[in-house]
Amino acid sequence: MTLDRGRVPDGDRFGPEGRADRPSEHWLKSWGPAWLVMIADVDAASILTSLESGAAYRYDLIGFLLLLVVPLFFVQEAAGRVGAVTGRGIGELVRATRSRSASLALALPVAVADVASYVAEYAGIAIGLSIFGVPLLISVPTAFLVHVGLVARGRYVWVERILVGVSIAFVLAVGSALLLRGPLPSSPIELPMTPSFVFLVAANAGAVVMPFMLFYQSSATAERGNVSVRSVRVGTLVGAVASELLMVAFLLLGAGMPAGSDLFATDGLTNALGAVGGRLLPYAFGIGLVAAAFLALVVISLGSAWGVAEALGISRRRTFWVYTLESAPAVVVPFLFPHLLGIVLVLMILLVFVLAGPGIAVGLLASDLEVMGAHASTGVWRVAYWASLASVVACGVLAVL
């Protein structure tokens, strides 16, 4: 995609004199978008994939999961830097520098594809709460109402504070689960290269960057305002490392589970966790799963709704109905197909094909001197971005072959 730089109004040039050079808050106060989008990447589908990886291959995938920090950081750093420097999200920038049609062509497929993500998160919330005996009829509608009500309350900063609290609860729940799980005897890290192992490798890599993440981090960073490029980089790096460490944590929880356990059904998951960690482990895991799924649900919806609103030229503060109408249909699906999460895992791999468009747009915007000025990607940063995006897309393609 070639950007038509001439379409950017003179008053909207974003060079070295732009927002990224204004006095910034301390990075600990402004890393919210980067941290949240990374933790939201560890959603219900990712958690169960990690459990499955650990149950099937114990520690064999740990090194690979940690390696994914590299593409995750470089791709998301570019999206956050674009939002920090320009004060605009991807959808708004593409509309300003090319056309509304081009922006819609990027945002609408993401919004449609994210329905699979919504289904996965509602299913994850249902599984997590069912461990505590909460029936589907109560858990899913309640999650939807809380989900929509959170955004209806007001400004993004308020929502961000709630989500940061949820993310901390998630991390603490995972830590507690690991303590209850206890250590396992060490085992060698091998690469069996069986078809199922290759699929899990490709699935983990293909889903490491989801399309909504690019829209969310750029728009949320712009909405946060007064965020420096340094803050974006530090927050993104910390979030990327934390994200993959959480994936490793769930892999460790899955290692040693009884063979043949149905991890996508409540009884199978509860029994498998209880067998390796005792009576309390399923409850700690259930809290973590609910927190992760709810956090991902809100972040995915915000990123998707912002992308559509920006493409249409609607203010990000008027996206409530876009946000609600996108996720409402997914509430019904768990009632019709209560064991759908396993299928959704496969469908989510297909999102890598949707990632290509926004990924290319971010790469071009981040390296555009007229848009980014002194903060444009050059040299190693540019090469690292395109190599990271290409590797993620390639792994997603491999997973579906």
C-alpha positions as a printed NumPy array, in Angstrom:
array([[  0.   ,   0.   ,   0.   ],
       [  1.429,   3.364,  -1.013],
       [  0.405,   6.275,   1.136],
       [ -0.656,   9.483,  -0.572],
       [  1.228,  11.95 ,   1.596],
       [ -0.347,  14.878,  -0.188],
       [ -3.657,  14.162,   1.481],
       [ -2.364,  15.083,   4.937],
       [ -3.424,  18.679,   5.701],
       [ -0.562,  21.087,   6.374],
       [ -1.747,  21.621,   9.914],
       [ -1.5  ,  17.915,  10.58 ],
       [  2.15 ,  17.29 ,   9.738],
       [  3.712,  15.154,  12.437],
       [  7.432,  15.748,  12.23 ],
       [ 10.078,  16.38 ,  14.883],
       [  7.949,  19.187,  16.345],
       [  5.029,  16.815,  16.998],
       [  3.487,  15.283,  20.094],
       [  6.276,  12.836,  20.831],
       [  8.597,  15.686,  21.758],
       [  6.303,  17.288,  24.311],
       [  7.21 ,  16.797,  27.971],
       [  6.195,  13.25 ,  28.831],
       [  4.843,  11.681,  31.97 ],
       [  7.053,   9.229,  33.754],
       [  6.941,   6.016,  31.746],
       [  5.39 ,   4.09 ,  34.637],
       [  2.338,   6.359,  34.351],
       [  2.064,   6.154,  30.572],
       [  2.763,   2.54 ,  29.686],
       [ -0.878,   1.471,  30.143],
       [ -1.754,   0.838,  26.47 ],
       [  1.413,  -1.184,  25.801],
       [  1.033,  -3.257,  28.963],
       [ -2.678,  -3.908,  28.465],
       [ -2.463,  -4.944,  24.833],
       [  0.34 ,  -7.395,  25.624],
       [ -1.464,  -8.969,  28.575],
       [ -4.684,  -9.098,  26.53 ],
       [ -2.748, -11.155,  23.984],
       [ -2.726, -13.918,  26.619],
       [ -6.443, -14.521,  26.158],
       [ -8.631, -17.573,  26.745],
       [ -7.657, -19.224,  23.462],
       [ -3.937, -18.604,  24.067],
       [ -4.149, -19.962,  27.62 ],
       [ -5.774, -23.205,  26.565],
       [ -3.314, -23.54 ,  23.673],
       [ -0.436, -23.243,  26.165],
       [ -2.028, -25.812,  28.458],
       [ -2.416, -28.135,  25.48 ],
       [  1.221, -27.531,  24.495],
       [  2.413, -28.383,  27.994],
       [  0.2  , -31.447,  28.282],
       [  1.393, -32.794,  24.936],
       [  5.078, -31.822,  24.939],
       [  5.927, -30.713,  28.488],
       [  8.824, -28.216,  28.278],
       [  9.663, -28.594,  24.6  ],
       [  8.071, -25.296,  23.545],
       [  9.436, -23.058,  26.303],
       [ 12.408, -21.77 ,  24.317],
       [ 10.233, -21.061,  21.303],
       [  7.66 , -19.136,  23.353],
       [ 10.386, -16.931,  24.815],
       [ 11.768, -16.308,  21.313],
       [  8.403, -14.842,  20.319],
       [  9.188, -11.793,  22.483],
       [ 11.234, -10.468,  19.533],
       [  8.548, -10.215,  16.808],
       [  5.923,  -9.241,  19.377],
       [  8.029,  -6.297,  20.549],
       [  9.022,  -4.928,  17.14 ],
       [  5.545,  -5.105,  15.595],
       [  3.747,  -3.572,  18.581],
       [  6.422,  -0.949,  19.199],
       [  5.814,   0.47 ,  15.729],
       [  2.045,   0.673,  16.33 ],
       [  2.531,   2.416,  19.673],
       [  5.139,   4.799,  18.276],
       [  2.768,   5.845,  15.487],
       [  0.08 ,   6.685,  18.048],
       [  2.508,   8.542,  20.33 ],
       [  4.056,  10.695,  17.592],
       [  0.936,  11.531,  15.595],
       [ -1.777,  11.482,  18.254],
       [ -3.868,   9.382,  15.851],
       [ -4.794,   5.752,  15.438],
       [ -4.043,   3.635,  12.372],
       [ -7.542,   3.966,  10.918],
       [ -7.512,   7.75 ,  11.198],
       [ -4.022,   8.056,   9.72 ],
       [ -4.745,   5.833,   6.732],
       [ -7.945,   7.794,   6.085],
       [ -5.997,  11.079,   6.25 ],
       [ -3.035,   9.961,   4.17 ],
       [ -4.824,   7.824,   1.609],
       [ -8.628,   7.546,   1.635],
       [-11.632,   6.52 ,   3.65 ],
       [-12.042,   3.426,   1.441],
       [ -8.504,   2.276,   2.207],
       [ -9.068,   2.765,   5.924],
       [-12.328,   0.825,   5.837],
       [-10.639,  -1.945,   3.851],
       [ -8.232,  -2.393,   6.763],
       [-10.626,  -1.918,   9.688],
       [-13.77 ,  -3.801,   8.618],
       [-12.137,  -7.24 ,   8.104],
       [-10.613,  -6.908,  11.573],
       [-14.01 ,  -6.081,  13.073],
       [-15.66 ,  -9.068,  11.356],
       [-12.841, -11.477,  12.216],
       [-12.818, -10.369,  15.85 ],
       [-16.213, -12.019,  16.334],
       [-14.279, -15.305,  16.675],
       [-12.184, -13.663,  19.38 ],
       [-15.283, -12.461,  21.24 ],
       [-16.707, -15.977,  21.172],
       [-13.459, -17.379,  22.564],
       [-13.396, -14.862,  25.421],
       [-17.037, -15.407,  26.404],
       [-16.451, -19.161,  26.271],
       [-13.342, -18.726,  28.432],
       [-15.282, -16.68 ,  30.988],
       [-17.991, -19.355,  31.022],
       [-15.43 , -22.13 ,  31.605],
       [-13.635, -20.175,  34.319],
       [-16.796, -19.313,  36.247],
       [-18.226, -22.807,  35.828],
       [-15.337, -24.057,  37.978],
       [-17.026, -22.064,  40.769],
       [-20.426, -23.503,  39.882],
       [-21.754, -20.427,  38.027],
       [-24.035, -21.603,  35.184],
       [-23.681, -20.436,  31.593],
       [-27.039, -18.656,  31.753],
       [-25.635, -16.28 ,  34.372],
       [-21.935, -16.012,  33.519],
       [-22.096, -14.98 ,  29.863],
       [-24.892, -12.331,  30.06 ],
       [-23.272, -10.868,  33.2  ],
       [-19.899, -10.669,  31.461],
       [-21.518,  -8.9  ,  28.505],
       [-23.267,  -6.32 ,  30.699],
       [-20.13 ,  -5.576,  32.723],
       [-18.095,  -5.463,  29.52 ],
       [-20.38 ,  -2.907,  27.848],
       [-21.034,  -0.971,  31.05 ],
       [-17.34 ,  -0.438,  31.621],
       [-16.922,   1.491,  28.382],
       [-20.224,   3.323,  28.785],
       [-18.904,   4.921,  31.977],
       [-16.708,   7.465,  30.305],
       [-13.135,   8.381,  29.44 ],
       [-10.497,   5.907,  28.35 ],
       [ -8.166,   6.706,  31.258],
       [-10.853,   5.494,  33.68 ],
       [-11.307,   2.283,  31.693],
       [ -7.548,   1.804,  31.563],
       [ -7.243,   1.975,  35.348],
       [ -9.871,  -0.746,  35.751],
       [ -8.149,  -2.933,  33.158],
       [ -4.739,  -2.489,  34.773],
       [ -6.295,  -3.726,  38.016],
       [ -7.749,  -6.728,  36.191],
       [ -4.361,  -7.451,  34.632],
       [ -2.695,  -7.413,  38.071],
       [ -5.34 ,  -9.833,  39.381],
       [ -4.603, -12.045,  36.377],
       [ -0.856, -12.08 ,  37.037],
       [ -1.358, -12.791,  40.749],
       [ -3.76 , -15.632,  39.972],
       [ -1.248, -17.216,  37.593],
       [  1.52 , -16.873,  40.178],
       [ -0.681, -18.512,  42.814],
       [ -1.555, -21.315,  40.419],
       [  2.12 , -21.991,  39.739],
       [  2.865, -22.144,  43.467],
       [  0.029, -24.617,  43.938],
       [  1.228, -26.59 ,  40.938],
       [  4.703, -26.979,  42.391],
       [  7.912, -27.862,  40.551],
       [  8.188, -30.709,  38.072],
       [ 11.234, -32.897,  37.54 ],
       [ 13.425, -31.341,  34.872],
       [ 13.166, -32.763,  31.391],
       [ 15.264, -32.138,  28.283],
       [ 14.009, -29.643,  25.738],
       [ 13.583, -31.478,  22.473],
       [ 12.196, -30.695,  19.029],
       [ 10.202, -33.786,  18.038],
       [  9.065, -32.218,  14.719],
       [  5.928, -34.353,  14.564],
       [  2.959, -32.884,  12.638],
       [  1.128, -32.003,  15.861],
       [  4.251, -30.346,  17.311],
       [  4.778, -28.287,  14.144],
       [  1.116, -27.233,  14.271],
       [  1.446, -26.043,  17.881],
       [  4.634, -24.134,  17.019],
       [  2.952, -22.452,  14.057],
       [ -0.249, -21.779,  16.018],
       [  1.632, -20.126,  18.892],
       [  3.671, -17.976,  16.5  ],
       [  0.793, -17.145,  14.165],
       [ -1.321, -15.879,  17.056],
       [  1.44 , -13.907,  18.81 ],
       [  0.281, -10.666,  17.131],
       [ -3.452, -10.306,  16.509],
       [ -4.913,  -7.61 ,  14.202],
       [ -6.792,  -5.849,  17.014],
       [ -3.499,  -5.301,  18.858],
       [ -2.196,  -2.877,  16.222],
       [ -5.381,  -0.803,  16.241],
       [ -5.637,  -0.816,  20.03 ],
       [ -2.09 ,   0.207,  20.861],
       [ -1.957,   3.037,  18.333],
       [ -5.393,   4.419,  19.263],
       [ -5.067,   3.925,  23.027],
       [ -1.641,   5.585,  23.02 ],
       [ -3.085,   8.514,  21.07 ],
       [ -6.068,   8.682,  23.439],
       [ -3.77 ,   8.6  ,  26.474],
       [ -1.849,  11.59 ,  25.115],
       [  1.522,  13.025,  26.089],
       [  3.32 ,   9.668,  25.766],
       [  6.967,   9.653,  24.684],
       [  8.545,   7.229,  22.235],
       [ 10.79 ,   6.025,  25.041],
       [  7.726,   5.218,  27.155],
       [  6.226,   3.25 ,  24.287],
       [  9.382,   1.219,  23.827],
       [  9.912,   0.485,  27.503],
       [  6.255,  -0.38 ,  28.098],
       [  6.092,  -2.558,  24.986],
       [  9.25 ,  -4.446,  25.914],
       [  8.088,  -5.059,  29.49 ],
       [  4.664,  -6.128,  28.222],
       [  6.105,  -8.44 ,  25.553],
       [  8.336, -10.203,  28.076],
       [  5.474, -10.475,  30.594],
       [  3.13 , -11.809,  27.899],
       [  5.422, -14.649,  26.887],
       [  6.344, -15.448,  30.496],
       [  2.625, -15.869,  31.179],
       [  2.382, -18.202,  28.198],
       [  5.275, -20.215,  29.63 ],
       [  3.529, -20.259,  33.01 ],
       [  0.428, -21.838,  31.503],
       [  2.582, -24.321,  29.607],
       [  4.149, -25.307,  32.949],
       [  0.664, -25.72 ,  34.421],
       [ -0.256, -28.019,  31.553],
       [  2.898, -30.143,  31.769],
       [  2.211, -33.397,  33.528],
       [ -1.553, -33.316,  33.033],
       [ -3.097, -36.749,  32.411],
       [ -2.969, -37.781,  28.765],
       [ -6.234, -37.442,  26.888],
       [ -7.713, -34.772,  29.167],
       [-10.396, -32.634,  27.521],
       [ -9.07 , -29.186,  28.378],
       [-11.922, -27.445,  26.543],
       [-14.635, -28.832,  28.851],
       [-15.084, -27.753,  32.469],
       [-15.016, -31.227,  34.018],
       [-12.004, -32.331,  31.994],
       [-10.077, -29.155,  32.79 ],
       [-10.946, -29.226,  36.503],
       [ -9.999, -32.896,  36.865],
       [ -6.737, -32.433,  34.946],
       [ -5.705, -29.441,  37.054],
       [ -6.721, -31.159,  40.273],
       [ -4.667, -34.215,  39.362],
       [ -1.436, -32.208,  39.098],
       [ -1.967, -29.458,  41.687],
       [ -4.555, -30.446,  44.226],
       [ -8.011, -29.16 ,  45.103],
       [ -7.245, -25.41 ,  45.056],
       [ -5.446, -25.236,  41.708],
       [ -8.61 , -25.279,  39.535],
       [ -9.977, -22.282,  41.482],
       [ -6.781, -20.243,  41.1  ],
       [ -6.756, -21.121,  37.408],
       [-10.439, -20.189,  37.066],
       [ -9.794, -16.706,  38.469],
       [ -6.901, -16.23 ,  36.081],
       [ -8.883, -17.46 ,  33.087],
       [-11.831, -15.147,  33.809],
       [ -9.553, -12.133,  34.351],
       [ -7.603, -12.861,  31.159],
       [-10.708, -13.415,  29.049],
       [-12.461, -10.282,  30.342],
       [ -9.382,  -8.121,  29.828],
       [ -8.996,  -9.45 ,  26.282],
       [-12.7  ,  -8.97 ,  25.59 ],
       [-12.584,  -5.256,  26.433],
       [ -9.268,  -4.588,  24.696],
       [-10.265,  -6.453,  21.52 ],
       [-13.596,  -4.642,  21.374],
       [-12.009,  -1.243,  21.924],
       [ -9.321,  -1.824,  19.302],
       [-11.84 ,  -3.046,  16.75 ],
       [-14.388,  -0.285,  17.46 ],
       [-11.722,   2.418,  17.34 ],
       [-10.494,   1.117,  13.991],
       [-13.989,   1.257,  12.475],
       [-14.796,   4.648,  14.025],
       [-11.549,   6.177,  12.79 ],
       [-12.109,   4.802,   9.297],
       [-15.586,   6.363,   9.236],
       [-14.38 ,   9.638,  10.735],
       [-16.346,   9.182,  13.978],
       [-14.865,  10.434,  17.239],
       [-13.375,   7.684,  19.411],
       [-15.611,   8.981,  22.201],
       [-18.691,   8.052,  20.178],
       [-17.912,   4.421,  19.545],
       [-20.226,   2.906,  22.163],
       [-22.724,   1.523,  19.676],
       [-20.024,   0.199,  17.38 ],
       [-18.449,  -1.452,  20.399],
       [-21.745,  -2.956,  21.585],
       [-23.096,  -4.141,  18.236],
       [-19.814,  -5.872,  17.375],
       [-19.703,  -8.035,  20.484],
       [-23.423,  -8.621,  21.126],
       [-23.835, -11.488,  18.583],
       [-20.97 , -13.415,  20.206],
       [-22.958, -13.656,  23.465],
       [-25.444, -16.031,  21.818],
       [-22.896, -18.44 ,  20.351],
       [-21.782, -20.169,  23.6  ],
       [-25.435, -21.097,  24.255],
       [-25.784, -22.671,  20.798],
       [-22.368, -24.363,  20.725],
       [-21.126, -24.831,  24.32 ],
       [-17.967, -26.711,  23.222],
       [-16.998, -24.286,  20.465],
       [-13.716, -23.062,  21.959],
       [-11.661, -25.844,  20.38 ],
       [-12.906, -24.84 ,  16.918],
       [-12.326, -21.169,  17.673],
       [ -8.65 , -21.922,  18.335],
       [ -8.282, -23.034,  14.743],
       [-10.325, -20.125,  13.4  ],
       [ -8.166, -17.627,  15.274],
       [ -5.095, -18.825,  13.389],
       [ -6.819, -17.587,  10.232],
       [ -6.656, -14.054,  11.672],
       [ -3.039, -13.954,  10.519],
       [ -4.342, -13.332,   7.01 ],
       [ -6.28 , -10.327,   8.324],
       [ -3.129,  -9.124,  10.094],
       [ -1.269,  -8.629,   6.812],
       [ -3.17 ,  -5.467,   5.79 ],
       [ -2.901,  -3.507,   9.059],
       [  0.639,  -4.812,   9.511],
       [  1.74 ,  -3.408,   6.162],
       [ -0.027,  -0.122,   6.896],
       [  1.747,   0.246,  10.259],
       [  5.112,  -0.536,   8.687],
       [  4.636,   2.097,   6.002],
       [  3.334,   4.717,   8.417],
       [  6.107,   4.096,  10.94 ],
       [  8.807,   4.621,   8.272],
       [  7.161,   7.628,   6.58 ],
       [  9.279,  10.734,   7.22 ],
       [  6.397,  13.137,   6.533],
       [  4.206,  11.391,   9.091],
       [  6.802,  10.465,  11.715],
       [  9.591,  12.986,  11.213],
       [ 12.664,  12.204,  13.316],
       [ 10.861,   9.198,  14.816],
       [ 10.445,   7.349,  11.511],
       [ 11.729,   3.771,  11.37 ],
       [ 15.111,   3.508,   9.703],
       [ 17.925,   1.002,   9.467],
       [ 17.753,  -1.841,  11.978],
       [ 14.315,  -0.811,  13.29 ],
       [ 12.779,  -0.946,   9.824],
       [ 14.407,  -4.297,   8.962],
       [ 13.403,  -5.779,  12.33 ],
       [  9.786,  -4.705,  11.855],
       [  9.358,  -6.224,   8.403],
       [ 11.213,  -9.405,   9.37 ],
       [  9.012,  -9.766,  12.458],
       [  5.778,  -9.23 ,  10.538],
       [  6.854, -11.639,   7.797],
       [  7.769, -14.357,  10.312],
       [  4.412, -14.096,  12.118],
       [  2.425, -14.243,   8.87 ],
       [  4.55 , -17.14 ,   7.592],
       [  3.942, -19.167,  10.751],
       [  0.217, -18.54 ,  10.519],
       [  0.223, -19.757,   6.925],
       [  2.214, -22.835,   7.959],
       [ -0.369, -23.649,  10.647],
       [ -3.202, -23.924,   8.131],
       [ -1.303, -25.943,   5.515]])
